[in-house]
Amino acid sequence: MPNILLVEDDSALSELIASYLQRNDFHVTVIARGDQVLDECRRQRPDLVILDLMLPGLDGLQVCRLLRQESQCLPILMLTARDDSHDQVLGLEMGADDYVSKPCEPRVLLARVRTLLRRSSINEPHFESDVIQVGGLLLNLAERTVNWRGEAVELSSGEYNLLVVLARNAGEVLSRDRILQQLRGIEFNGTDRSVDVAISKLRRRFDDNAGEARKIKTVWGKGYLFSRVEWEY
């Protein structure tokens, strides 16, 4: 039974979310303060954290940053104000893997939780090679590790999953819609900036200048191209 840590100070909302997840075979621990999250994570090692933005003690963005300092792989699902793209982008920049707007639809939240847990699992399809190599870039899918020119690269789970999608489709232009379908099973709604934010973070990780990006190219009006040639040594 996957273990979920829910950090939410609205008792009515936390009770609703916890009850719904428990009915769908999740174990849920609820805490209401941001300054308790690190200790609780160290104690119980949850499989996923659902994190509200507005919390006493420490706010959700501070907590998210601290969690990422502890672990690059722990899935973090952030609860944000409805249609507040500023909060959504900030959350993703701090290391959150996904977000759900409040008031949240329980079925949507459940779908996002299941998707993040699938993505964080080390179990990859048996028919696929355990390794993806594009030039000097090496991805070990079984161990979820990344090496670039012989050096290990630490990525968040969201960055890693996006890199896998791009590397699997090297040499092919991928639209935002197709990327989101593969990452989260949803369609691009025209305003979701999570792909753009994650692409920018990946470019910084691999010194791919956004103004003249060559490894992960922007193809205007179509999407992104993971260039095989530019990842060569």
C-alpha positions in Angstrom: 0.0 0.0 0.0 1.8 3.2 -1.1 2.4 5.7 1.7 1.3 9.3 1.0 2.3 12.3 3.2 -0.4 15.0 2.9 0.6 18.4 4.2 -2.5 20.6 4.4 -3.7 22.9 7.2 -7.3 23.0 6.0 -8.8 20.2 8.2 -11.9 19.8 6.1 -9.9 19.5 2.8 -7.3 17.2 4.3 -10.0 14.9 5.7 -11.7 14.8 2.3 -8.5 14.0 0.4 -7.2 11.5 3.0 -10.5 9.6 3.1 -10.7 9.4 -0.7 -7.1 8.2 -1.1 -7.6 5.6 1.7 -10.6 4.3 0.0 -8.4 3.8 -3.1 -5.8 1.7 -1.3 -3.3 4.3 -0.1 -2.0 4.8 3.4 -2.2 8.5 4.2 -0.5 10.5 7.0 -1.7 14.1 7.5 0.3 16.9 9.0 -0.7 20.6 9.1 2.6 22.5 9.5 5.4 23.0 7.0 8.1 22.9 9.6 7.2 19.3 10.5 7.6 17.9 6.9 11.3 17.1 6.9 11.3 15.2 10.1 8.2 13.3 9.1 9.7 12.4 5.7 12.9 11.2 7.4 10.9 9.1 9.8 8.5 7.4 7.5 10.0 7.8 4.0 6.8 8.4 2.1 6.3 7.3 -1.5 4.8 10.7 -2.4 4.2 14.1 -0.8 1.1 16.2 -1.5 2.0 19.7 -0.4 -0.1 22.8 0.0 1.4 26.2 -0.7 0.0 28.1 2.3 1.2 26.5 5.5 2.1 27.6 9.0 5.7 27.3 10.1 7.1 27.1 6.6 5.3 27.7 3.3 5.0 25.1 0.6 7.7 26.6 -1.6 10.2 26.6 1.3 9.3 23.0 2.1 9.6 21.9 -1.5 13.1 23.4 -1.8 14.2 21.7 1.4 12.8 18.3 0.3 14.7 18.6 -3.0 17.9 19.2 -1.0 17.2 15.9 0.7 16.0 13.9 -2.3 15.9 14.4 -6.0 13.5 11.4 -6.5 10.7 11.9 -4.0 7.5 12.8 -6.0 6.0 16.1 -4.9 2.5 17.1 -5.9 1.7 20.7 -5.1 -1.8 22.1 -4.3 -2.1 25.6 -5.8 -4.7 28.3 -6.1 -7.0 27.8 -9.1 -5.7 29.4 -12.3 -2.7 31.0 -10.5 0.0 30.3 -13.0 2.5 32.2 -10.9 2.2 29.8 -8.0 2.2 26.8 -10.4 5.4 28.0 -12.1 7.1 28.8 -8.8 6.2 25.3 -7.5 7.7 23.7 -10.5 10.8 25.8 -10.3 11.3 24.8 -6.7 11.2 21.1 -7.7 7.6 20.0 -7.6 6.7 17.3 -10.2 3.1 18.3 -10.8 0.3 20.5 -9.4 -3.4 20.3 -8.8 -5.5 23.5 -8.5 -7.8 23.9 -5.4 -10.6 23.3 -4.8 -9.4 20.0 -6.3 -11.5 17.3 -7.9 -10.7 14.0 -5.9 -10.7 11.9 -9.1 -8.2 14.3 -10.8 -6.0 14.2 -7.7 -6.1 10.4 -7.6 -5.1 10.2 -11.3 -2.2 12.6 -10.8 -1.0 10.6 -7.7 -1.1 7.3 -9.6 0.8 8.8 -12.6 3.5 10.2 -10.4 3.9 6.9 -8.6 4.2 5.1 -11.9 6.8 7.5 -13.1 8.8 7.2 -9.9 8.9 3.4 -10.0 12.2 1.8 -11.1 10.3 -0.9 -13.0 10.6 -0.2 -16.6 8.9 -2.1 -19.5 10.6 -5.5 -19.9 10.8 -5.2 -23.7 12.8 -2.1 -23.6 16.6 -1.8 -23.0 17.7 -0.8 -19.5 19.9 1.9 -21.1 19.4 4.8 -23.4 22.5 6.4 -24.9 22.6 9.4 -27.1 26.2 10.5 -27.8 27.8 11.3 -24.4 24.6 11.1 -22.5 23.8 7.8 -20.8 20.6 7.0 -18.9 20.3 3.8 -16.8 16.5 3.2 -16.6 16.7 0.4 -14.0 18.7 2.6 -11.6 17.3 6.0 -12.7 20.8 7.5 -13.1 22.1 10.0 -15.6 25.7 10.4 -16.8 26.9 13.1 -19.1 30.4 12.7 -20.6 31.3 10.3 -17.8 30.0 12.5 -15.0 27.0 11.8 -12.9 24.2 14.4 -13.1 21.6 14.8 -10.3 18.1 15.5 -11.6 14.8 15.8 -9.9 12.3 13.1 -10.7 10.4 15.5 -13.0 13.6 16.4 -14.9 14.6 12.8 -15.2 11.3 11.7 -16.6 11.2 14.5 -19.1 14.8 13.7 -20.2 13.8 10.0 -20.7 10.9 11.0 -22.9 13.1 13.3 -25.0 16.0 10.9 -25.3 13.6 8.0 -26.3 12.5 10.2 -29.1 15.8 11.7 -30.1 15.8 13.3 -33.6 12.0 13.7 -33.5 10.0 16.9 -32.9 7.7 16.5 -29.9 4.8 18.8 -29.3 3.9 19.9 -25.8 0.7 17.8 -26.1 2.7 14.7 -26.9 5.2 15.3 -24.1 2.3 15.9 -21.5 0.6 12.8 -22.7 3.7 10.7 -22.1 4.5 12.3 -18.8 1.1 12.8 -17.2 -1.5 11.3 -19.5 -3.2 14.7 -20.1 -3.6 17.0 -23.1 -2.0 20.4 -23.4 -4.6 23.0 -22.5 -2.9 25.9 -24.1 -1.8 27.5 -20.8 0.1 24.8 -19.0 3.8 26.0 -18.7 5.1 22.9 -16.9 6.8 21.5 -20.0 8.5 24.9 -20.8 9.7 25.3 -17.2 11.1 21.7 -17.1 12.8 22.2 -20.5 14.5 25.4 -19.3 15.7 23.6 -16.2 17.1 20.7 -18.2 18.9 23.1 -20.5 20.6 24.8 -17.5 21.6 21.3 -16.2 23.5 20.6 -19.4 24.8 24.1 -20.2 22.4 24.4 -23.2 21.9 28.2 -23.5 18.2 28.9 -23.8 18.9 31.8 -26.2 20.8 29.5 -28.6 19.7 26.1 -27.3 21.2 23.3 -29.5 20.9 20.1 -27.5 17.1 20.6 -26.8 16.0 22.8 -29.7 12.8 24.8 -29.9 11.0 24.3 -33.1 8.6 27.3 -33.3 5.0 26.3 -33.6 5.7 22.6 -33.3 7.5 21.8 -30.1 11.0 20.5 -29.0 13.7 18.5 -30.7 16.3 16.5 -28.8 19.2 16.7 -31.2 21.3 13.5 -31.6 24.3 15.4 -33.1 24.6 18.0 -30.4 24.8 15.3 -27.6 27.9 13.8 -29.2 31.2 14.2 -27.3 
